[in-house]
Amino acid sequence: MPRWSLMLLGLLGVLMLGPIGVLASGNLDLDTPWHMTSRESTRQAPSPAAEPGAVVQVYGARIVRWRGAFGIHPWIAVKRAGSERYTTYHIVGWRARQGGDALVISEVDAPDLQWFGAYPQLLADHRGAHAEALIDQIESAVTAYPWRESYRLWPGPNSNTFVAWVARQVPDLRLDLPPTAIGKDYLGPTTFVDHAPSGTGWQVSLLGLVGVTVAHDEGLELNLLGLGFGIDVDDMALRVPGFGRLP
């Protein structure tokens, strides 16, 4: 076997230690049926009564069962000034696999629900006039998303591809998706260079399978078969598969 193949296999083995470590930690619920898991609010989003101004938030929570050791499911939540409810946007894969539209748009009272038992991480939070301006841009980007009837869990397009797509169209969102957002590096079959999701740098990616991102917010992140790893110099944090960001 060529030396480069041995090195590649060795690197993949090291990267897999992250997801294996998450599984070994015991923090994932591998037993509870999905329909019996919690969908309660985590109280990270302000109630419309407490916050009458505009709100834009992005959340990400571990996927159900063993897949949560590898990645997260994200969604975007917006509330215009004076609105009594939030609007959420996310991709649900089974809808596309059945030949439908994978994009789900919902009106909800609380956008910060647990994702089938997984506690969501708040990835972006904007308020006031700035958030109001972002909502117009987000709505336009959602409408323009090109893979609403396509879905692949790996390497994309998937739910992370969708949120990353919107973030690239709305750079003021300043969304730094963690390396566990597998699918964020999928740029499509004919696009190989684009802005980083945070809008603060650039990335090169081949079908989401291999690539590199260099940006102020993400730092330096390499992608090998969907497993992202690197260093965020600005925040002095490591970006590793499975665990995400390690301060």
C-alpha positions in Angstrom: 0.0 0.0 0.0 1.4 3.5 -0.9 2.7 5.6 1.9 0.2 8.3 1.3 -2.6 5.8 1.6 -1.3 4.7 5.0 -1.0 8.3 6.1 -4.6 9.0 5.0 -5.9 6.0 6.8 -4.0 7.0 9.9 -5.4 10.5 9.8 -8.9 9.2 9.4 -8.3 6.9 12.4 -7.3 9.9 14.5 -10.2 12.0 13.4 -12.6 9.1 14.2 -11.5 9.3 17.9 -13.7 12.4 18.3 -17.0 10.7 17.5 -15.9 7.5 19.3 -15.1 9.7 22.4 -18.6 11.3 22.2 -20.2 7.8 22.1 -18.0 6.6 24.9 -18.9 9.7 27.1 -22.4 8.3 27.6 -24.0 11.8 26.9 -26.0 10.5 24.0 -29.3 8.9 24.5 -29.1 5.7 22.5 -32.1 3.9 23.8 -35.2 6.2 24.1 -37.5 5.9 21.1 -37.5 9.2 19.2 -41.3 9.8 19.7 -40.8 9.6 23.5 -37.9 12.1 23.7 -38.3 15.6 25.1 -39.4 18.5 22.9 -39.6 21.1 25.7 -38.4 24.7 25.5 -34.9 25.3 26.8 -35.8 29.0 27.5 -32.9 30.4 25.4 -35.2 32.4 23.2 -36.9 35.5 24.7 -40.7 35.4 24.8 -42.4 37.8 22.4 -43.9 39.5 25.4 -40.5 40.1 27.1 -38.8 41.1 23.8 -41.1 43.1 21.5 -38.2 43.9 19.1 -36.9 41.8 16.3 -35.0 38.6 17.1 -32.8 36.4 14.9 -31.3 33.2 16.3 -29.7 30.0 15.0 -29.6 26.8 16.9 -27.9 23.4 16.5 -28.6 20.2 18.4 -27.2 16.7 18.2 -28.9 14.4 15.8 -30.9 11.5 17.2 -29.1 8.3 18.4 -25.6 7.3 17.3 -25.5 9.9 14.5 -25.3 12.6 17.1 -21.7 11.5 17.8 -20.9 12.9 14.4 -23.1 15.9 13.8 -25.9 18.4 14.6 -29.2 19.4 13.1 -29.5 23.3 12.9 -32.4 25.6 12.4 -33.0 29.4 11.9 -35.5 31.3 14.0 -36.8 34.8 13.3 -39.3 37.2 15.0 -40.1 40.5 13.6 -40.7 43.5 15.8 -44.2 43.3 17.3 -44.8 39.7 16.3 -46.3 37.3 18.8 -44.7 34.2 17.3 -41.4 33.0 15.8 -40.9 31.6 12.3 -38.4 28.7 12.1 -36.7 27.4 9.0 -34.9 24.0 8.6 -34.5 21.0 6.4 -36.1 17.6 7.1 -34.6 14.8 5.0 -37.5 12.3 4.9 -39.7 14.8 3.1 -37.2 15.0 0.2 -36.8 11.2 0.2 -40.5 10.9 -0.3 -40.3 13.3 -3.3 -41.5 16.4 -1.5 -40.0 19.7 -0.4 -37.5 19.3 2.4 -37.8 22.8 3.7 -40.0 23.2 6.7 -41.3 26.7 7.7 -43.2 26.8 11.0 -44.9 29.4 13.2 -44.0 28.6 16.8 -44.2 30.1 20.3 -40.7 29.0 21.3 -38.0 28.2 18.8 -35.5 26.7 21.3 -37.1 23.3 21.8 -34.9 20.3 22.5 -34.3 18.4 19.3 -35.8 15.0 20.3 -34.1 15.1 23.7 -30.9 16.9 22.6 -30.2 20.3 24.1 -29.7 22.9 21.4 -26.7 25.2 21.3 -27.3 28.9 20.5 -25.0 29.6 17.5 -26.1 33.1 16.7 -28.3 35.8 18.4 -29.2 39.2 17.0 -31.7 41.7 18.3 -33.4 45.0 17.4 -33.1 47.0 14.2 -30.1 44.9 13.0 -32.1 41.7 13.4 -35.1 43.3 11.5 -32.8 44.0 8.6 -31.4 40.5 8.7 -34.9 38.9 8.5 -35.5 40.4 5.0 -32.2 39.0 3.8 -32.8 35.6 5.4 -36.3 35.3 3.8 -34.8 36.0 0.4 -32.0 33.5 0.9 -34.4 30.8 2.1 -36.5 31.3 -1.1 -33.4 31.0 -3.2 -32.0 27.7 -1.6 -31.4 25.4 -4.6 -31.7 21.9 -3.1 -35.1 21.9 -1.5 -36.0 18.6 -3.1 -32.7 16.9 -2.6 -31.2 15.5 0.6 -28.1 13.4 1.4 -27.2 12.8 5.0 -23.5 12.8 3.9 -21.8 14.8 2.5 -24.8 17.0 1.6 -27.0 18.7 0.7 -28.6 18.4 4.1 -29.9 20.5 7.0 -26.4 22.0 7.6 -26.0 22.7 3.9 -29.2 24.8 4.1 -28.2 26.9 7.1 -24.7 27.4 5.7 -26.2 28.5 2.4 -28.4 31.1 4.1 -25.4 32.3 6.1 -23.3 32.8 3.0 -26.1 34.9 1.5 -26.4 36.9 4.7 -22.8 37.6 5.9 -24.0 40.0 8.6 -25.5 36.9 10.3 -21.8 36.1 11.3 -22.7 32.4 11.7 -19.7 30.3 12.8 -21.0 26.7 12.3 -19.0 24.1 14.3 -17.2 21.3 12.7 -20.0 19.0 13.8 -22.3 20.7 11.2 -21.4 18.1 8.7 -22.7 19.2 5.3 -21.9 22.9 5.8 -19.0 22.5 3.3 -21.1 21.2 0.5 -21.1 23.9 -2.2 -22.8 22.0 -4.9 -21.6 19.9 -7.9 -20.1 22.8 -9.8 -19.0 25.3 -7.1 -15.6 24.8 -5.5 -14.8 28.2 -4.0 -17.2 30.3 -1.9 -17.3 32.5 1.2 -17.1 30.8 4.6 -20.5 30.6 6.3 -19.4 33.3 8.7 -18.8 35.7 5.8 -15.4 36.5 7.3 -13.2 34.4 4.9 -13.2 31.8 2.2 -13.3 28.1 1.6 -12.4 25.6 -1.0 -14.4 22.4 -1.1 -14.8 19.4 -3.4 -18.4 18.2 -3.0 -18.1 18.6 0.8 -15.6 15.7 0.9 -12.3 17.5 1.1 -11.5 21.1 1.5 -10.2 24.0 3.6 -11.7 27.1 5.2 -9.7 30.1 6.2 -11.7 32.9 7.9 -11.5 35.2 10.9 -14.4 33.5 12.8 -13.8 29.9 11.8 -10.0 30.2 11.8 -8.3 27.4 9.9 -10.4 24.3 9.3 -9.6 21.3 7.2 -12.3 18.9 6.0 -11.6 15.3 5.2 -14.7 13.2 4.2 -16.9 15.5 6.3 -14.7 15.4 9.4 -13.7 19.0 10.2 -10.6 19.8 12.2 -8.4 22.9 12.8 -7.8 25.8 15.1 -9.7 29.0 15.8 -6.9 31.5 16.5 -9.2 34.3 17.4 -10.9 32.4 20.2 -7.9 30.1 20.9 -10.1 27.0 20.5 -9.6 23.7 18.7 -12.1 22.5 16.1 -12.4 18.7 16.2 -14.7 16.1 14.9 -17.4 14.8 17.3 -16.8 17.2 20.1 -17.0 20.4 18.0 -15.1 23.3 19.6 -12.7 22.7 22.5 -11.7 26.0 24.3 
